[in-house]
Amino acid sequence: MTSPLWSPSEERVSATRMDAFRHFVNRRHSLQLPDYPALHAWSVAQREAFWQAIVEFFEVRFSDQPRSVLQEGPAMPSAHWFPGATLNFAEHLLRRRDAHPALVAIGEDGSREQLSYAELTAQVAGLQRSLKSAGVGLGDRVVAFMPNTWQTLVGMLAATSLGATWSSCSPDFGTQGVIDRFGQIEPKVLIACAGYRYAGKNLDLTGKLNEILERLPSLQQLIVVPYSRAEAKVDDFITGAQVALWQDFYQAGGDPVFTPVPFDHPLYILYSSGTTGVPKCIVHGTGGVLLQHLKELGLHTDLSADDCLFYYSTCGWMMWNWLVSGLALGATVVLFDGSPFHPGGERLIDLIDAENISIFGSSAKYLAALEKAGAKPGRTHALQRLKGILSTGSPLSHESFEYVYREIKADLCLSSISGGTDIVSCFALGNPVLPVWRGELQCKGLGMDVQVWDEAGKPIKGEKGELVCASHFPSMPIGFWNDPNSEKFQAAYFDTFPGVWAHGDYAEETEHGGLVIHGRSDAVLNPGGVRIGTAEIYRQVEKVDEVLESIAIGQDWCGDVRVVLFVRLRDGVPLTDELQSRIRQVIRANTTPRHVPAKIIAVADIPRTISGKVVELAVRSVVHGKAVKNTDALANPQALELYRDLPELRS
């Protein structure tokens, strides 16, 4: 493609926070950085000056001032950012105290609850007092087994205001999946829902919750949110801990008191997917998360106090943590709990108009599903304030880029973003001052020394290789829970290239300074010794109207690897020889002959994690007769049985 899909006008660029920040840096450091590439280069070359500029630009409040910006060791991950500094995360998310809407919580059943910043602060103050009375203090773990409701957000803010560490799972996790996570970190308090709604069903969690409680001996306090089970009673739950219903546990009112904590004090514990073993407990520091989210939301997403931010997420996905940081910019955040396709495929699009959403986030899968369903939101909805769409979870296909501009809105910034749970943020993401090119993530994040390396550890451009971050950054995890010598942490990110963060993405840097993600490195196919990213295949298969979704793996075969493509077809559509031929033709015409699958097999379902990512490694294990551990990490673990002992794979 010789021209971008969208370019911001000069007026739009000059009104962005990103442009204001560039001018701020130029004034502060007597520079003449003319554009984003120059600003990014400076942010990497002068990391200390850059992150100090973020602190000043967003008026981050330190209770104790840092002795320096960076105390760096000989190699990653050895570094301390802002040593000596103390601050509180919740304090920064509650700086606004007026009647402006802080959050709108919407249920699948149409229920709607709104809290202003003043009301949110009063709720946090009340819960904080009761948590403190329950013995919660510095470093204690407060966890939630909750849907995406305002109570979950209040719980996080109250816990972190006290210097406690927050962690959450969504109620669609299986019992073992919850125990595999919370059991490792030994929480003192659990906030849990008695039930939840999904796809038109009310689901009672009493039995599952009692199974979980039986295996959390560290628990001292259970707080039950009735949510979809108004009849829930304290006596329903069997535990040695104290039990209270949410509405009885505290009274809202007053002002919270914020406990200052060190810059790298544990704020969040997030978890790896857990499909290849017990989930890793990834510990994120207070200051690093705050600075990174201020940068990404304020600059790269152009979020301001007048905006309304939405991201479809559960509380078990890092995008929830990212979304709620929108409060630090004084914006309104919209929380939605339920199926994005109930009662109809445009349920989330309806929210854009109903809530005047200006920045809308979803998964790449959701946008592809909209297109497959023939939705044309630009014709059926006003979308008046919508200025940005964000997509993550998997690479966004070229066709989805075109669909957004053709059928949703022509004048907006479409940002495909990539990073993940490991850094609770992004390595590459959107930019309101840059054009959008089909299939590309617009830019590397400010302050992130992102490069693509070949197997020998040399930087490459225009070729596929390993995505790395060659210099330390503040949102790097503190480490893993219960990993005292950091052996697991070191092995996860620094064994591939010693002293350099290897993210595990198979990527390519483009001539425009953007990135293309071709899939996970560990899922790369290797037929005939040639590395192929799975996203390259999915991108082509999505063009075939009969195919709803697909998953590709490499099957060991006759001393080599052959590509096997599994497809989920529209209802009633058979996988004929003609359709197989057409799928292969589309792949061959737009990639290379090596991308063409040796086998195409129709399946009724594609297994995914609870956050919506396809699990190539789990399918590959099943195909090769290997066990898949921790299937509770999957949204639909029963789907794996569809891939076991398939006769088509024996020839």
N, C-alpha and C positions, 0 to 999 in steps of 0.2 A: 504494500500500500504506500503510495507516494505522498499522501496528505493525511493529517490526523483526523480522527473522528470528531474532535472538539478542541477548540482553543479558546482560552479566556480572553475577553476584551481587555484593552488597556485600562478601562475604567474599573473593571472587575478586579484586575490584578492589583491596582493601586489601593483598592478598598480591603484587601486581605490582611490578615494578621501576619502572614508570611512575609509580605512586602514591608510591613511596618517593622518587623523584626530585623530584616536586612538593613533598613535605614538605621535602626537602633544600634546595630553592631557597627555600622560604618561610622556613626557619630562617636560611639564609645571608644572605638579603637583607631580612629582617624584613618579609616580604610575607604576604598572605593570599589567594593564588591558590586559588580554590575548586574548579577543575575543569580539564579539558584545554583547552577553548577559551581560558580565561584564561592558562594556561601557554603555549599556542602564541603568543598575542598578545604576551606578555612576551618570549618567545624571539626574536621578530622585531623588536620595538621595542628590545630590549636585547641585540643580537646578541653583543657582546663579553662581557657578563656571562654569557650563556647558554653560549657555547662554552667559557669558562673553567670554568663549572660542570660541563660534560661532562668536561673534563680532570680535575677534582678528584673527581667522583663515580666515575669509572672508573679513577682512580689512574694516569693516563698518566704515564710516566716520561720526563722530558726530561733529557738529559745536560748540555746547556747550557740555561739558563733563557731564556725569551723576554724581549725588551725591552718588549713590549706584546702585546696580543691581536690587534689589527688595525691595519694601516697602510694606509689606504684612499686610492685616487686619486680623481680627479674623477668617474669613471663606470666601470661595469663595462666590460671585465674587469680594470681596474687596481686591484689590492689585494695585500697580503701579510699572510697570517695567521701569527701567532706569530713575527714576525721575530726572528732571533737564536737561536731554539730549535733544538736537535738531538735526534734520537731514532732508534730503529731499529724498523722494522715487525716483523721476525721475532722480535725480543726480546719484543714484546708478545704474540705468538701462542704463545710458548713459556715464558710465565711459570710455568705449572704444570709440575711435574717429577715427579709421583708415578706410581703404577701405574694410575691411572684411565685408561680407554680414551680416547685422543685421536681415533683414526679407525678405522673399519672399512671396508675396501675389498672390494667384492663384484663378481665378474665375472658376465657373462651365463651362463657355464657352471656357475655355482654355487660357484666358488672363493671363499674368504673368508680375508682376512688382517687381523689386528688389531694395532695398535701402541698401547701406552700412551704417556702423555706422556713418561715417562722414556725409552722406546725410541725415540720420534720424535725427541727431542732428541739422542740418541746418533747416529741416522742423519744428522741435519742436521749435527752436528759433524764427522762423518767426511767427508761430501761437501764441506762447507765447506773443509776442509783441502786436499782434492784440487783443488777449483776455484781456490783461492788459489795453489796450486803451478802450476796451468795459466795463471796470469797474470790471473785475474779480479779486478777491483777496482772502485772507485767509477765509476759511470756506464756500465760495460760492459754490453752487452746479452747476456743469457742467455735462450735461447728454447727452447720445447718443442713438438714435433710428436708429441703423446702422447694416449692415452686417459685417462679419469678414474681414475687409479690412485694408490696411495700414493707411488710414485716421483715422479710429477709434483708432488705437494705438497712432498715433501722437496726436490726441485729448486728450487722457488720459495723455500722458506724458506732454503736454503743460499745461493742467489744474493742475496737481499735482505739476508741477514745481513751480507754483504760490501759492501753499498751498491751492488750491481749492479741493473740494471733488468730486469724480467721481462716476457716476452710469450709467448703460447701460441696454437697452433692445434690443432684436433682432427684425427685421421687421416682423417676423411671429406672434408676439404678436397681439391680437385683440386690438381695440381702448380702451375698458374698462380696459383691462389688463395693458396697458401703463399708463392710468390715475390713476388706483389703486396704481401704483408704483410712478411715477413721481409727481403725484398730491399731495402726502403726503410730499414730500421733497422740493417742491417749487424751482425749478431750475431757475438760472439766464440766462443760455445759453443752447440751445439745438442744437446738431449736428445731422442732420437727412438726410437719403437718399431719393431721389425722387422716387426711384424704386429699385427693386432687382430681382435676378434670382433664380429660384428653379425648379428642375426637368424639365428643358428644357423650362420653361415659363419665360417671362419677366412680372413682376408684378408692376403696376403703384401704387404708394403710395400717390399720391396727395390728393385724397379724404380722406383717413384715416388720413393723417398728418394734414389736415385742421380741422378735427374733434378733434384731440388731441390739436391743438393750441388753439382752442376755449375754452378749459378747463384748460389752464395753464396760469392764469393771472399774475403769478410772472415773466414770461419770458420777458427778455429784448433784447435778441439777438438770432436769428435763423440762423444757417449756413447750407445751403443745399448742399449736395454732389450729383451731378447728377447721378453718378454711371451708372445704366442701362438705364437711361433716359437723354441722352445727350441734349435733347431739353428743359429740365426744365428751367424755367425762374422765376425770383424773383416775378413777378406778379401772379404766380400760387398760392401763399400762402397768406392766409388772417389772419393777426395777428396784434396786436398793437405793437409788438416788431420790432426791426430793422431786416431786412432780407438781407442776402448776399449769393451768390454762393461761394462754397469752394474756387474755383480758384481765386475769386476776393477778398476774405476776407483778405488774407495775402500774403506776399512774403517771400519765404524761404531765409535763409542766416544768418550768424553771429553765435554767441554762446549764448545759453540760460543762464539766471541768475536764480539760484536756491534759493528759499525762505526757510530758515530753519523753521521747525515746531516742536512742542513738540512730544515726542515719541508716545504718544497716541492721536495725532491729527487725526481727521477723514480723512481717505484716500479714502475708498470705502464705498458705500452703496449697499448692495446686498439684495435680497428679498427671503422670504420663498415662497413655491409654490403657496400659495393662493387658494388652492382647498377647504379649510374648512372655509374660511373667507378672509377678506382683507389681502393682503400679509404683513407680518412683515418686516419692514425696518431695516435690520441688519447692524450696523455701525462698520466698522473695522478700527483699528488704524494703523498709518503709520509704526512705528517701528516693531510692532508685525508681520505684514504681511511680511515685508522685511526679518526679521530674520528667520521666519518660512519657507519662500520660498527658501531662500539661503540654509537652512538646507536640505529641502526635495529635491530640484533640484540638489544641489551640492553633497550631501552625499548619500541620499537614491536612487536617480536616476542616480548618477554618471555623471552628465552633466558637460562638460568642454567647453572651448572656441573653441575647434575643432569640437564640436558636432553640429548636426542639429536636432532640436526638432520639432515634430509635434504632435498636439492634435486636433482631430476633435471636434469642439465646436462652438457654437454661442456666441454672445456677451451677451446673457442673462443667461449664465451658468457660475458658478464660475471657471470652468476649463479654460475659456478664461483668467481670471485674473492670474491663476496659470501659464498658458502657457507663457504669455508675460513676466513674471518674469525671464524667461530664458535669457533675455538680461542682467540681473545682473551678469550672469556668462560669458558673452561675447560670447555666442553661437549664432547660426542662428536659428530663429524661422520661421516656415512655417505656414502661415495663409491660410485657404481654405474656400471659401464661396460657398455654394450650396449643392445639395443633394449628399450624399456619394455613391449613387447607380446610378448616371447619368453620362455618358450614359450607364454604365454597372456596375455590382456588384463589380468589382475590381478597381474602379476609384481611391480609396485612396491607394491601393496597388501599382498602377502605380506610384503614387507620391514618394513612397519610393525609387524606382530606379531613377526616373527623377531628384529628388532633393538630392539624397544621404543621406536620412534620417537615422539617427543612433538610435533615440529613437522615437517610434511611439505610439501614444495614441488614444484610441477609447472607445466606450462603450462596455459593455458585450453583449448587444443586437447586436451590429455590428459583433462581432466575431462569435456569434451564427448564425447570418444570413449568413455569409460567409460559415460556415460549412453546413448549410441547402442547400445552393446553389451549393454545391459540389466543391467549389473553392479549388485549390491546389497551392497556391502562391509559395511554395518552388520549384515547378517544372516549373512554368511559368515565374518566376521573379528571378533576380540575388540576390537581398536583401543583397548586399555585405557588406554594412557598418552597417546594422541593428544589434544592440547589446541589445536592450531592447524593450519590448512591455508593455504598461500600459493599464489597463482596470478599469473603474469605472462606476458609474451610477446605478448599481445593482450588486448583487453577481455574480461572474463568476463561471459557473458550472464546475464540475469535467471534463465533456466531452469537454468543451471548452479549459481547460488546456491541455488535451491530444491532442486536435486538433491542437493547436498552435505548439506543439513540433513535432507532426507527419507530419503536412502538411504545416507549414510555415517555421520554422527554428529550428533545434535541439539545436544550441548553442546560446542561448540568455537568458536574465533574464526576465521572465514573471512576472509582478508585478500587482496583483490585489490590488487596493488601495481604502481606505474608510475614509471618513471624511465628508466634505460637505460645503455647503453654510454657515452654522452656524459658521464655523471656517476658511473658505476660504482656507482650507488645509486638512491635514489627521491626523487621530489618528493611523491608521495602514496602512502599505504600503510596498513597495519593499525594497530590500537590495542587493546590488551587491556582498556582501561577504558571503551570506547565500544560502543554497540550496532552491529550489522551490519544495514544496509538493503539490500534487494535491488537489485543492479545498481550499487552505489556503492562507491568506494574510501572507507574510513572517514574519513580525515583528511589534511590537509596535514602533511608532516613537520616536526618541531620545528626551529626555526631557518631554515626555508625560507619565504621571502616569496612564496609561490605565489599567483597571481591568474589570473583569466580576463579577457582584454581583447577589446574589439571592434576593428575594423579601424582605428579612429581612435586607438587606444591608451588607451581609457578602461575602467576596471574595470566588469565586469558580473556580475550574479548571476541565476541562473535562465534564462540564455540561453547559447547556444553561441558560443564564441570561441576565441581563441588562448591556450594555456597559457603563462604567463610566470613567471619568478622575478625580482622587481623589485629584489632586493638581493643583494649578493655572498655566497657561501657557500664554506666551506673545500674542498669536494670538486669545485669547478669545475676543469676540466682546466687544467694549466699552459699548454697550447697543443697545437698539432699538430707532429709531427716534420717537420723540414725546411721550416719555415714561418717564416723568420727575421724577417719584418716583421709576422707574425700576420695577414696579409691573408686567408688561407683561414679561420682561426679566427674572425676578426671577421665574415666573410661568412656563416659557418655559423650563428651564434647571435645576432648583434647588429645585422644590417642591417635586420631587420623593424621593430624598435623600438630606436633608438640608445641604448646604455647599459643595455639591459634584455635579459636572457636570454630569447629566444623558443625554446621547446623543439620546436616543430613538431607538437604534439598539438592536436587539435580537441576541446575539453573544455567542461564545464559544471559550475558550482558549485551544489550542492543546498542546500535549506533546512536540512538537518541538518549543514551544514558539511563535507560530503564532496564528492567529485568523481565525475563520470561522464566517461569517455574515449570519444569517438565515432569515433576513428580518427586516422590521421596527417593533418595539414593538407594535405600535398602530394598525398594520395590522395582528398581530399574531392571529391565529385561536385557538379556545378554545372548541373543541368538548369534551363533557364529563368531562370538567374541566382540560383537558390536553393541554398545550400550544404547538402549532405547528407553526414554521416559514414558511411563504409562499415559501421562496426560496428552502426549502427542497422538496416541491412538484414540483416547476418549474424545478428543476434539473433533476427530473425523467421524466417529460413529454417531455423535450427536446430530450430524447432518441427515442421518437416515430417519425419516419420519416414523417408521414402524418401531424403532428402538427407543424405549423410555430411558434406559440407563444400561451401563455395562461395567465389567471389571475384567482386567487382563492380568495374566500371570505367565511366568516362564515355567514350563514343565520339563524336568530332566527327561531326555529322550535320545536313546541311541548314541550316548557319549556326547551329546550337545544339549542345547536348550531350544525348545520350540515354543512359540507364542500361542497361548490358548486364550480365546476371547469368549466370555460368558455374556449373554445379552438377555435383558428382561424386555419382552415385547409388549405392545399394546394388547389389551384383552381381545382374544379371538384371532390374533394374528399368528399363523404358523411360520416356523423357520424353514422356508422352502429353499431348494437349491438356487432359485432365482434371487431370493433375498440374500442368501449367503454370498452369492456372486456380486451382488450390488454393494454389499458392505465391504468386501475385499477390494472392489474397484475404487470405491471412494477413498479407502486408506492408501492404496497403491498410488492413485493419481495425485495425492496431496502430501505424501511422505516419501517412503522408499520401499522397495520390495521386501526389505527385512522387517518392516513394520506389519506386513500382512500376516494375519494369524493362520497358523497351520490348521487349527480347529476352531470352529464357531459353534457354541452350544447354547441352546435356550434354557434359561432357568426362571423359576417363578419369583425369585427374590434375590437381592444383592445384600450381603451382610455389611453392616455399618456400625461404627461406634455410636455412642449416645449423642455425640456432637455432630454426627452426620457424615463422617469420613469413611470411605470404602476401605476395607481391610484386606489388601492384596496378600499380605504375609500370612494371615490366618487362612485364607482360601488356599494359598500355595501349600501350607502345611497339611491341610485336609486332603488335597489332591495327592500328596506324596505319602499319605498314610500316617502322618505325625499328629500328635496330640496338640490341641489348642488350649492353652491355659487361660483361666480367668475369663470365661465367656460372659460373665456378668458385666464386663466392660462394653458388651455389644448391645445395641438397641434391639436387635432381632437375632439372638444367638441360634435359634432354630434353623435359620437360613443356611448355616454351615452344613447341615446334614444333606442339603441338596447337591453338594459337591463331592460327596463321599462315594467311592466305588462306581463312578460313572462309566458305563461300557464304552462310550465314545472316546475315552482317554486311554483305551488299551490298544489302539491301532493307529 
